[in-house]
């Protein structure tokens, strides 16, 4: 794996982490709306299903290799 490939893999991982963080924030907002009574149970469930319809899983198979390349230091 080259330095540029390693950087790209880490960027892909960070993009996935940002996606997961955004999804968690949206779920918390739905739960807060439900607790405040702004939406009923059915609407809360519908909104949660919309978020859960597209599960995204990060395949970290290359992440270990990428971090090893990066830990060696930037090429000169």
SULMO-V398262 format. One record per residue. N is the residue number from 1. RES is the residue in one letter. SS is DSSP state (hx for helix, st for strand, lp for the rest). OMEGA is omega in whole degrees, 0 to 359 (NA if undefined). Layout:
n = [N,N]
res = [RES,RES]
ss = [SS,SS]
omega = [OMEGA,OMEGA]
//
This chain:
n = [1,2,3,4,5,6,7,8,9,10,11,12,13,14,15,16,17,18,19,20,21,22,23,24,25,26,27,28,29,30,31,32,33,34,35,36,37,38,39,40,41,42,43,44,45,46,47,48,49,50,51,52,53,54,55,56,57,58,59,60,61,62,63,64,65,66,67,68,69,70,71,72,73,74,75,76]
res = [X,X,X,X,X,X,X,X,X,X,X,X,X,X,X,X,X,X,X,X,X,X,X,X,X,X,X,X,X,X,X,X,X,X,X,X,X,X,X,X,X,X,X,X,X,X,X,X,X,X,X,X,X,X,X,X,X,X,X,X,X,X,X,X,X,X,X,X,X,X,X,X,X,X,X,X]
ss = [lp,lp,hx,hx,hx,hx,hx,hx,hx,hx,hx,hx,hx,hx,hx,hx,hx,hx,hx,hx,hx,hx,hx,hx,hx,hx,hx,hx,hx,hx,hx,hx,hx,hx,hx,hx,lp,lp,lp,lp,hx,hx,hx,hx,hx,hx,hx,hx,hx,hx,hx,hx,lp,lp,lp,lp,lp,lp,lp,hx,hx,hx,hx,hx,hx,hx,hx,hx,hx,hx,hx,lp,lp,lp,lp,lp]
omega = [179,178,181,177,179,178,179,179,178,176,177,178,179,177,178,179,178,178,181,179,179,179,179,178,180,178,178,178,178,180,179,177,180,180,179,180,180,176,179,184,181,180,177,178,180,180,178,178,178,179,184,183,184,179,180,180,177,176,185,183,183,185,179,180,180,181,177,178,183,180,178,179,183,179,182,NA]
//
